Amino acid sequence: MPELVRLYIRHVFIGLLLGAAFTALLLWLNVANLWHLVTATREGPLAVVMLVVFNTIVFSGVQFAYAVMQMAEKPGRGGGTRAPAVAPEPAPVTVRQTSGGNRSDRAGVNFPRA
């Protein structure tokens, strides 16, 4: 089996454990009166299964993303060469002098001249 697939399966299993622990913690702390809702209705076990599945999806996705980002190469210290810094040079600019500035060529405009 490829290494990346094993990595994904491993982190989905870790996400399953985290999702189950998070759901158990939600029920144990009775957040939003979930314990009563789960134990008092007939659909309570289905709600617990859905909580575990959706939390597993979230936690395994985060866990896998973290693992993939940790695989990046660390920046090395020393060695190699640095590209020379480019010194800025002034660019030549030509200025054209017109009579009246930039307001003189507004013959067909519908607003008054300033």
N, CA, C and O atoms as a GROMACS GRO file, in nm:
protein
  456
    1MET      N    1   0.084  -0.117   0.000
    1MET     CA    2   0.000   0.000   0.000
    1MET      C    3   0.090   0.124   0.000
    1MET      O    4   0.189   0.128   0.072
    2PRO      N    5   0.056   0.226  -0.079
    2PRO     CA    6   0.140   0.347  -0.083
    2PRO      C    7   0.144   0.417   0.053
    2PRO      O    8   0.052   0.408   0.134
    3GLU      N    9   0.254   0.486   0.072
    3GLU     CA   10   0.276   0.553   0.201
    3GLU      C   11   0.170   0.659   0.229
    3GLU      O   12   0.126   0.674   0.343
    4LEU      N   13   0.128   0.732   0.126
    4LEU     CA   14   0.029   0.837   0.147
    4LEU      C   15  -0.107   0.779   0.187
    4LEU      O   16  -0.178   0.839   0.268
    5VAL      N   17  -0.144   0.664   0.133
    5VAL     CA   18  -0.270   0.600   0.170
    5VAL      C   19  -0.264   0.553   0.315
    5VAL      O   20  -0.361   0.570   0.390
    6ARG      N   21  -0.152   0.495   0.355
    6ARG     CA   22  -0.136   0.454   0.495
    6ARG      C   23  -0.144   0.575   0.588
    6ARG      O   24  -0.204   0.568   0.695
    7LEU      N   25  -0.083   0.685   0.546
    7LEU     CA   26  -0.087   0.808   0.626
    7LEU      C   27  -0.232   0.855   0.640
    7LEU      O   28  -0.274   0.894   0.749
    8TYR      N   29  -0.308   0.852   0.531
    8TYR     CA   30  -0.447   0.896   0.535
    8TYR      C   31  -0.531   0.806   0.626
    8TYR      O   32  -0.608   0.856   0.708
    9ILE      N   33  -0.517   0.676   0.613
    9ILE     CA   34  -0.594   0.582   0.696
    9ILE      C   35  -0.560   0.601   0.843
    9ILE      O   36  -0.648   0.598   0.928
   10ARG      N   37  -0.431   0.619   0.872
   10ARG     CA   38  -0.389   0.637   1.011
   10ARG      C   39  -0.453   0.763   1.070
   10ARG      O   40  -0.499   0.762   1.184
   11HIS      N   41  -0.456   0.870   0.993
   11HIS     CA   42  -0.511   0.994   1.046
   11HIS      C   43  -0.663   0.995   1.047
   11HIS      O   44  -0.723   1.068   1.126
   12VAL      N   45  -0.727   0.918   0.962
   12VAL     CA   46  -0.872   0.900   0.973
   12VAL      C   47  -0.905   0.824   1.101
   12VAL      O   48  -1.003   0.856   1.168
   13PHE      N   49  -0.824   0.726   1.136
   13PHE     CA   50  -0.846   0.653   1.262
   13PHE      C   51  -0.826   0.746   1.382
   13PHE      O   52  -0.902   0.740   1.478
   14ILE      N   53  -0.723   0.830   1.376
   14ILE     CA   54  -0.701   0.927   1.484
   14ILE      C   55  -0.819   1.024   1.491
   14ILE      O   56  -0.863   1.060   1.600
   15GLY      N   57  -0.871   1.066   1.375
   15GLY     CA   58  -0.989   1.152   1.372
   15GLY      C   59  -1.112   1.084   1.429
   15GLY      O   60  -1.194   1.149   1.494
   16LEU      N   61  -1.125   0.953   1.406
   16LEU     CA   62  -1.236   0.878   1.464
   16LEU      C   63  -1.226   0.878   1.617
   16LEU      O   64  -1.326   0.897   1.685
   17LEU      N   65  -1.107   0.857   1.669
   17LEU     CA   66  -1.089   0.859   1.814
   17LEU      C   67  -1.118   0.998   1.871
   17LEU      O   68  -1.185   1.011   1.974
   18LEU      N   69  -1.069   1.102   1.803
   18LEU     CA   70  -1.095   1.238   1.849
   18LEU      C   71  -1.243   1.274   1.840
   18LEU      O   72  -1.297   1.339   1.929
   19GLY      N   73  -1.309   1.232   1.732
   19GLY     CA   74  -1.452   1.259   1.716
   19GLY      C   75  -1.536   1.189   1.821
   19GLY      O   76  -1.631   1.246   1.874
   20ALA      N   77  -1.500   1.064   1.851
   20ALA     CA   78  -1.573   0.991   1.955
   20ALA      C   79  -1.549   1.054   2.092
   20ALA      O   80  -1.642   1.066   2.172
   21ALA      N   81  -1.425   1.094   2.119
   21ALA     CA   82  -1.395   1.157   2.248
   21ALA      C   83  -1.466   1.292   2.259
   21ALA      O   84  -1.517   1.326   2.366
   22PHE      N   85  -1.470   1.369   2.151
   22PHE     CA   86  -1.538   1.497   2.153
   22PHE      C   87  -1.687   1.480   2.175
   22PHE      O   88  -1.747   1.556   2.251
   23THR      N   89  -1.748   1.382   2.109
   23THR     CA   90  -1.891   1.356   2.127
   23THR      C   91  -1.919   1.310   2.270
   23THR      O   92  -2.017   1.353   2.331
   24ALA      N   93  -1.834   1.223   2.322
   24ALA     CA   94  -1.852   1.177   2.460
   24ALA      C   95  -1.840   1.294   2.557
   24ALA      O   96  -1.914   1.302   2.655
   25LEU      N   97  -1.747   1.386   2.529
   25LEU     CA   98  -1.730   1.504   2.614
   25LEU      C   99  -1.854   1.596   2.606
   25LEU      O  100  -1.898   1.651   2.706
   26LEU      N  101  -1.909   1.611   2.485
   26LEU     CA  102  -2.031   1.690   2.470
   26LEU      C  103  -2.146   1.630   2.551
   26LEU      O  104  -2.220   1.703   2.617
   27LEU      N  105  -2.160   1.499   2.544
   27LEU     CA  106  -2.269   1.434   2.618
   27LEU      C  107  -2.244   1.436   2.767
   27LEU      O  108  -2.337   1.458   2.845
   28TRP      N  109  -2.120   1.413   2.809
   28TRP     CA  110  -2.088   1.408   2.952
   28TRP      C  111  -2.106   1.545   3.018
   28TRP      O  112  -2.156   1.555   3.130
   29LEU      N  113  -2.066   1.652   2.947
   29LEU     CA  114  -2.083   1.787   3.000
   29LEU      C  115  -2.224   1.841   2.979
   29LEU      O  116  -2.257   1.950   3.026
   30ASN      N  117  -2.307   1.766   2.909
   30ASN     CA  118  -2.447   1.800   2.884
   30ASN      C  119  -2.459   1.937   2.817
   30ASN      O  120  -2.540   2.020   2.858
   31VAL      N  121  -2.379   1.959   2.714
   31VAL     CA  122  -2.382   2.084   2.640
   31VAL      C  123  -2.516   2.093   2.566
   31VAL      O  124  -2.555   2.000   2.497
   32ALA      N  125  -2.584   2.205   2.581
   32ALA     CA  126  -2.714   2.230   2.517
   32ALA      C  127  -2.814   2.120   2.552
   32ALA      O  128  -2.903   2.090   2.472
   33ASN      N  129  -2.801   2.061   2.668
   33ASN     CA  130  -2.892   1.956   2.718
   33ASN      C  131  -2.896   1.836   2.623
   33ASN      O  132  -3.001   1.774   2.605
   34LEU      N  133  -2.781   1.804   2.564
   34LEU     CA  134  -2.776   1.692   2.468
   34LEU      C  135  -2.803   1.558   2.534
   34LEU      O  136  -2.868   1.471   2.475
   35TRP      N  137  -2.754   1.539   2.654
   35TRP     CA  138  -2.773   1.408   2.720
   35TRP      C  139  -2.922   1.378   2.735
   35TRP      O  140  -2.965   1.265   2.711
   36HIS      N  141  -2.998   1.476   2.775
   36HIS     CA  142  -3.142   1.455   2.790
   36HIS      C  143  -3.207   1.429   2.654
   36HIS      O  144  -3.293   1.341   2.643
   37LEU      N  145  -3.167   1.503   2.552
   37LEU     CA  146  -3.226   1.484   2.420
   37LEU      C  147  -3.194   1.345   2.365
   37LEU      O  148  -3.279   1.283   2.300
   38VAL      N  149  -3.074   1.297   2.391
   38VAL     CA  150  -3.034   1.166   2.339
   38VAL      C  151  -3.103   1.053   2.415
   38VAL      O  152  -3.145   0.954   2.354
   39THR      N  153  -3.115   1.067   2.545
   39THR     CA  154  -3.174   0.957   2.624
   39THR      C  155  -3.326   0.961   2.626
   39THR      O  156  -3.388   0.859   2.655
   40ALA      N  157  -3.388   1.074   2.598
   40ALA     CA  158  -3.533   1.085   2.609
   40ALA      C  159  -3.606   1.057   2.478
   40ALA      O  160  -3.728   1.042   2.480
   41THR      N  161  -3.537   1.050   2.368
   41THR     CA  162  -3.605   1.026   2.240
   41THR      C  163  -3.564   0.892   2.181
   41THR      O  164  -3.460   0.836   2.215
   42ARG      N  165  -3.648   0.843   2.094
   42ARG     CA  166  -3.620   0.715   2.030
   42ARG      C  167  -3.507   0.726   1.928
   42ARG      O  168  -3.436   0.629   1.903
   43GLU      N  169  -3.489   0.846   1.870
   43GLU     CA  170  -3.385   0.868   1.769
   43GLU      C  171  -3.253   0.911   1.832
   43GLU      O  172  -3.162   0.952   1.760
   44GLY      N  173  -3.240   0.904   1.961
   44GLY     CA  174  -3.120   0.945   2.031
   44GLY      C  175  -2.993   0.874   1.985
   44GLY      O  176  -2.894   0.941   1.957
   45PRO      N  177  -2.993   0.740   1.977
   45PRO     CA  178  -2.872   0.672   1.930
   45PRO      C  179  -2.831   0.711   1.788
   45PRO      O  180  -2.712   0.719   1.758
   46LEU      N  181  -2.928   0.736   1.702
   46LEU     CA  182  -2.896   0.782   1.566
   46LEU      C  183  -2.828   0.919   1.571
   46LEU      O  184  -2.736   0.945   1.494
   47ALA      N  185  -2.874   1.005   1.660
   47ALA     CA  186  -2.812   1.137   1.675
   47ALA      C  187  -2.668   1.124   1.724
   47ALA      O  188  -2.580   1.198   1.679
   48VAL      N  189  -2.643   1.031   1.814
   48VAL     CA  190  -2.507   1.010   1.863
   48VAL      C  191  -2.418   0.957   1.751
   48VAL      O  192  -2.304   1.001   1.736
   49VAL      N  193  -2.469   0.865   1.672
   49VAL     CA  194  -2.392   0.812   1.560
   49VAL      C  195  -2.361   0.923   1.460
   49VAL      O  196  -2.250   0.931   1.409
   50MET      N  197  -2.458   1.007   1.431
   50MET     CA  198  -2.435   1.118   1.339
   50MET      C  199  -2.332   1.216   1.394
   50MET      O  200  -2.247   1.265   1.320
   51LEU      N  201  -2.339   1.246   1.523
   51LEU     CA  202  -2.240   1.334   1.585
   51LEU      C  203  -2.100   1.274   1.572
   51LEU      O  204  -2.005   1.346   1.539
   52VAL      N  205  -2.087   1.145   1.598
   52VAL     CA  206  -1.956   1.082   1.589
   52VAL      C  207  -1.906   1.084   1.445
   52VAL      O  208  -1.789   1.115   1.421
   53VAL      N  209  -1.991   1.052   1.349
   53VAL     CA  210  -1.949   1.048   1.209
   53VAL      C  211  -1.907   1.186   1.160
   53VAL      O  212  -1.802   1.200   1.097
   54PHE      N  213  -1.987   1.288   1.188
   54PHE     CA  214  -1.953   1.422   1.140
   54PHE      C  215  -1.832   1.479   1.210
   54PHE      O  216  -1.750   1.548   1.148
   55ASN      N  217  -1.818   1.452   1.339
   55ASN     CA  218  -1.698   1.497   1.409
   55ASN      C  219  -1.575   1.421   1.361
   55ASN      O  220  -1.466   1.476   1.358
   56THR      N  221  -1.593   1.294   1.324
   56THR     CA  222  -1.482   1.218   1.267
   56THR      C  223  -1.436   1.280   1.136
   56THR      O  224  -1.316   1.290   1.111
   57ILE      N  225  -1.530   1.320   1.052
   57ILE     CA  226  -1.494   1.383   0.925
   57ILE      C  227  -1.415   1.511   0.949
   57ILE      O  228  -1.313   1.534   0.885
   58VAL      N  229  -1.461   1.593   1.042
   58VAL     CA  230  -1.393   1.719   1.070
   58VAL      C  231  -1.254   1.695   1.128
   58VAL      O  232  -1.155   1.749   1.079
   59PHE      N  233  -1.247   1.614   1.233
   59PHE     CA  234  -1.120   1.594   1.302
   59PHE      C  235  -1.019   1.517   1.216
   59PHE      O  236  -0.900   1.546   1.223
   60SER      N  237  -1.064   1.422   1.137
   60SER     CA  238  -0.969   1.350   1.052
   60SER      C  239  -0.919   1.440   0.939
   60SER      O  240  -0.803   1.429   0.899
   61GLY      N  241  -1.003   1.527   0.887
   61GLY     CA  242  -0.958   1.622   0.785
   61GLY      C  243  -0.854   1.718   0.840
   61GLY      O  244  -0.754   1.746   0.774
   62VAL      N  245  -0.878   1.769   0.959
   62VAL     CA  246  -0.781   1.859   1.021
   62VAL      C  247  -0.652   1.785   1.053
   62VAL      O  248  -0.543   1.837   1.031
   63GLN      N  249  -0.664   1.664   1.104
   63GLN     CA  250  -0.547   1.585   1.141
   63GLN      C  251  -0.463   1.552   1.017
   63GLN      O  252  -0.340   1.562   1.022
   64PHE      N  253  -0.528   1.514   0.908
   64PHE     CA  254  -0.455   1.481   0.786
   64PHE      C  255  -0.390   1.605   0.725
   64PHE      O  256  -0.277   1.599   0.677
   65ALA      N  257  -0.461   1.718   0.728
   65ALA     CA  258  -0.404   1.842   0.676
   65ALA      C  259  -0.281   1.883   0.756
   65ALA      O  260  -0.181   1.927   0.700
   66TYR      N  261  -0.288   1.868   0.886
   66TYR     CA  262  -0.173   1.900   0.971
   66TYR      C  263  -0.055   1.809   0.939
   66TYR      O  264   0.059   1.854   0.932
   67ALA      N  265  -0.084   1.681   0.919
   67ALA     CA  266   0.023   1.587   0.888
   67ALA      C  267   0.088   1.618   0.753
   67ALA      O  268   0.210   1.609   0.739
   68VAL      N  269   0.007   1.654   0.654
   68VAL     CA  270   0.062   1.687   0.523
   68VAL      C  271   0.146   1.814   0.530
   68VAL      O  272   0.252   1.822   0.468
   69MET      N  273   0.099   1.913   0.607
   69MET     CA  274   0.177   2.036   0.618
   69MET      C  275   0.307   2.015   0.694
   69MET      O  276   0.404   2.087   0.671
   70GLN      N  277   0.311   1.917   0.782
   70GLN     CA  278   0.434   1.888   0.855
   70GLN      C  279   0.536   1.816   0.768
   70GLN      O  280   0.653   1.805   0.805
   71MET      N  281   0.494   1.766   0.652
   71MET     CA  282   0.586   1.696   0.562
   71MET      C  283   0.671   1.792   0.480
   71MET      O  284   0.763   1.749   0.410
   72ALA      N  285   0.644   1.921   0.487
   72ALA     CA  286   0.718   2.019   0.409
   72ALA      C  287   0.864   2.022   0.452
   72ALA      O  288   0.897   1.993   0.568
   73GLU      N  289   0.951   2.057   0.358
   73GLU     CA  290   1.093   2.064   0.390
   73GLU      C  291   1.119   2.184   0.480
   73GLU      O  292   1.064   2.292   0.460
   74LYS      N  293   1.202   2.162   0.577
   74LYS     CA  294   1.240   2.270   0.667
   74LYS      C  295   1.343   2.359   0.598
   74LYS      O  296   1.430   2.307   0.527
   75PRO      N  297   1.336   2.488   0.617
   75PRO     CA  298   1.437   2.575   0.556
   75PRO      C  299   1.574   2.548   0.616
   75PRO      O  300   1.590   2.541   0.738
   76GLY      N  301   1.673   2.532   0.528
   76GLY     CA  302   1.808   2.498   0.573
   76GLY      C  303   1.882   2.619   0.626
   76GLY      O  304   1.848   2.734   0.596
   77ARG      N  305   1.984   2.592   0.702
   77ARG     CA  306   2.068   2.699   0.756
   77ARG      C  307   2.200   2.697   0.681
   77ARG      O  308   2.266   2.594   0.674
   78GLY      N  309   2.239   2.811   0.626
   78GLY     CA  310   2.370   2.822   0.561
   78GLY      C  311   2.376   2.746   0.429
   78GLY      O  312   2.279   2.682   0.387
   79GLY      N  313   2.494   2.755   0.366
   79GLY     CA  314   2.513   2.685   0.240
   79GLY      C  315   2.439   2.755   0.127
   79GLY      O  316   2.355   2.841   0.150
   80GLY      N  317   2.471   2.717   0.008
   80GLY     CA  318   2.404   2.776  -0.107
   80GLY      C  319   2.450   2.918  -0.133
   80GLY      O  320   2.529   2.974  -0.056
   81THR      N  321   2.401   2.974  -0.238
   81THR     CA  322   2.436   3.112  -0.269
   81THR      C  323   2.310   3.194  -0.277
   81THR      O  324   2.202   3.146  -0.312
   82ARG      N  325   2.326   3.317  -0.245
   82ARG     CA  326   2.214   3.409  -0.251
   82ARG      C  327   2.226   3.490  -0.379
   82ARG      O  328   2.336   3.532  -0.417
   83ALA      N  329   2.116   3.513  -0.444
   83ALA     CA  330   2.116   3.593  -0.566
   83ALA      C  331   2.154   3.736  -0.530
   83ALA      O  332   2.114   3.786  -0.424
   84PRO      N  333   2.230   3.803  -0.615
   84PRO     CA  334   2.269   3.940  -0.582
   84PRO      C  335   2.147   4.032  -0.578
   84PRO      O  336   2.051   4.016  -0.654
   85ALA      N  337   2.153   4.128  -0.487
   85ALA     CA  338   2.043   4.223  -0.474
   85ALA      C  339   2.045   4.319  -0.593
   85ALA      O  340   2.151   4.362  -0.637
   86VAL      N  341   1.930   4.350  -0.641
   86VAL     CA  342   1.918   4.441  -0.755
   86VAL      C  343   1.909   4.583  -0.701
   86VAL      O  344   1.823   4.614  -0.619
   87ALA      N  345   1.999   4.669  -0.747
   87ALA     CA  346   1.997   4.808  -0.704
   87ALA      C  347   1.895   4.885  -0.786
   87ALA      O  348   1.892   4.870  -0.908
   88PRO      N  349   1.811   4.965  -0.722
   88PRO     CA  350   1.711   5.041  -0.798
   88PRO      C  351   1.777   5.152  -0.880
   88PRO      O  352   1.870   5.218  -0.834
   89GLU      N  353   1.727   5.170  -1.001
   89GLU     CA  354   1.777   5.275  -1.089
   89GLU      C  355   1.661   5.368  -1.121
   89GLU      O  356   1.549   5.323  -1.141
   90PRO      N  357   1.688   5.499  -1.126
   90PRO     CA  358   1.580   5.590  -1.164
   90PRO      C  359   1.545   5.571  -1.312
   90PRO      O  360   1.634   5.555  -1.396
   91ALA      N  361   1.418   5.574  -1.342
   91ALA     CA  362   1.372   5.560  -1.480
   91ALA      C  363   1.355   5.698  -1.541
   91ALA      O  364   1.299   5.786  -1.477
   92PRO      N  365   1.402   5.718  -1.663
   92PRO     CA  366   1.386   5.850  -1.725
   92PRO      C  367   1.239   5.875  -1.761
   92PRO      O  368   1.171   5.788  -1.816
   93VAL      N  369   1.193   5.996  -1.730
   93VAL     CA  370   1.055   6.034  -1.757
   93VAL      C  371   1.057   6.164  -1.834
   93VAL      O  372   1.124   6.259  -1.795
   94THR      N  373   0.984   6.169  -1.944
   94THR     CA  374   0.976   6.294  -2.022
   94THR      C  375   0.847   6.365  -1.986
   94THR      O  376   0.741   6.302  -1.976
   95VAL      N  377   0.856   6.494  -1.965
   95VAL     CA  378   0.740   6.575  -1.928
   95VAL      C  379   0.709   6.668  -2.044
   95VAL      O  380   0.796   6.739  -2.092
   96ARG      N  381   0.584   6.667  -2.090
   96ARG     CA  382   0.542   6.750  -2.200
   96ARG      C  383   0.466   6.869  -2.145
   96ARG      O  384   0.369   6.852  -2.072
   97GLN      N  385   0.508   6.989  -2.181
   97GLN     CA  386   0.444   7.111  -2.133
   97GLN      C  387   0.333   7.148  -2.229
   97GLN      O  388   0.357   7.162  -2.349
   98THR      N  389   0.211   7.165  -2.177
   98THR     CA  390   0.100   7.210  -2.260
   98THR      C  391   0.048   7.340  -2.203
   98THR      O  392   0.061   7.367  -2.083
   99SER      N  393  -0.010   7.419  -2.286
   99SER     CA  394  -0.065   7.545  -2.238
   99SER      C  395  -0.200   7.518  -2.172
   99SER      O  396  -0.285   7.451  -2.231
  100GLY      N  397  -0.220   7.569  -2.053
  100GLY     CA  398  -0.348   7.552  -1.985
  100GLY      C  399  -0.355   7.426  -1.902
  100GLY      O  400  -0.461   7.397  -1.846
  101GLY      N  401  -0.251   7.352  -1.892
  101GLY     CA  402  -0.254   7.230  -1.812
  101GLY      C  403  -0.338   7.122  -1.877
  101GLY      O  404  -0.350   7.117  -1.999
  102ASN      N  405  -0.396   7.037  -1.798
  102ASN     CA  406  -0.474   6.926  -1.853
  102ASN      C  407  -0.620   6.961  -1.870
  102ASN      O  408  -0.699   6.874  -1.908
  103ARG      N  409  -0.660   7.086  -1.844
  103ARG     CA  410  -0.799   7.124  -1.855
  103ARG      C  411  -0.830   7.189  -1.989
  103ARG      O  412  -0.946   7.221  -2.017
  104SER      N  413  -0.730   7.211  -2.073
  104SER     CA  414  -0.754   7.285  -2.196
  104SER      C  415  -0.821   7.203  -2.305
  104SER      O  416  -0.875   7.261  -2.398
  105ASP      N  417  -0.819   7.072  -2.297
  105ASP     CA  418  -0.877   6.991  -2.404
  105ASP      C  419  -1.009   6.929  -2.361
  105ASP      O  420  -1.030   6.808  -2.376
  106ARG      N  421  -1.098   7.013  -2.308
  106ARG     CA  422  -1.230   6.965  -2.265
  106ARG      C  423  -1.340   7.034  -2.345
  106ARG      O  424  -1.439   7.078  -2.288
  107ALA      N  425  -1.325   7.043  -2.470
  107ALA     CA  426  -1.420   7.119  -2.552
  107ALA      C  427  -1.557   7.057  -2.553
  107ALA      O  428  -1.656   7.130  -2.546
  108GLY      N  429  -1.570   6.925  -2.562
  108GLY     CA  430  -1.698   6.862  -2.576
  108GLY      C  431  -1.758   6.812  -2.445
  108GLY      O  432  -1.851   6.731  -2.448
  109VAL      N  433  -1.708   6.858  -2.331
  109VAL     CA  434  -1.755   6.808  -2.201
  109VAL      C  435  -1.869   6.897  -2.152
  109VAL      O  436  -1.867   7.018  -2.175
  110ASN      N  437  -1.970   6.838  -2.086
  110ASN     CA  438  -2.092   6.911  -2.046
  110ASN      C  439  -2.084   6.981  -1.912
  110ASN      O  440  -2.185   7.035  -1.867
  111PHE      N  441  -1.971   6.984  -1.847
  111PHE     CA  442  -1.964   7.054  -1.719
  111PHE      C  443  -1.875   7.177  -1.734
  111PHE      O  444  -1.784   7.178  -1.817
  112PRO      N  445  -1.900   7.280  -1.655
  112PRO     CA  446  -1.827   7.407  -1.672
  112PRO      C  447  -1.680   7.393  -1.638
  112PRO      O  448  -1.639   7.308  -1.558
  113ARG      N  449  -1.602   7.480  -1.701
  113ARG     CA  450  -1.459   7.479  -1.674
  113ARG      C  451  -1.432   7.543  -1.539
  113ARG      O  452  -1.504   7.634  -1.497
  114ALA      N  453  -1.330   7.496  -1.473
  114ALA     CA  454  -1.294   7.554  -1.343
  114ALA      C  455  -1.201   7.670  -1.360
  114ALA      O  456  -1.160   7.732  -1.261
   0.00000   0.00000   0.00000
